[in-house]
């Protein structure tokens, strides 16, 4: 996962696009904390799951999800969305422009976007 991101990051940097990982691997404790915080913010578990999944459903605790440029210039994440399949990285959710996972082999085709994370079962 990180090797794929670093390859993409190097390619983007060659054309002046900056990308950074704001969040990648998370412990199950951290993931569950974020989920509980989202429940408080969004008032229901179902609404919270549109933005943050519990650790048993999230790919972050497996090291298989990256949040890119969440707190920075969006152009890096936009570049990765357009070019990520070359590196085997795909944007996953319509409502999360920053979230990427290795959903295809490098050079493959990314699957269609899911509306949000609540679709994960």
Secondary structure as UniProt FT lines:
FT   HELIX           2..14
FT   TURN            15..16
FT   STRAND          21..23
FT   HELIX           28..42
FT   HELIX           45..48
FT   TURN            49..51
FT   TURN            55..57
FT   HELIX           60..62
FT   STRAND          66..68
FT   TURN            70..71
FT   HELIX           75..83
FT   HELIX           84..87
FT   STRAND          90..93
FT   TURN            94..95
FT   STRAND          96..101
FT   TURN            106..107
FT   HELIX           117..119
//
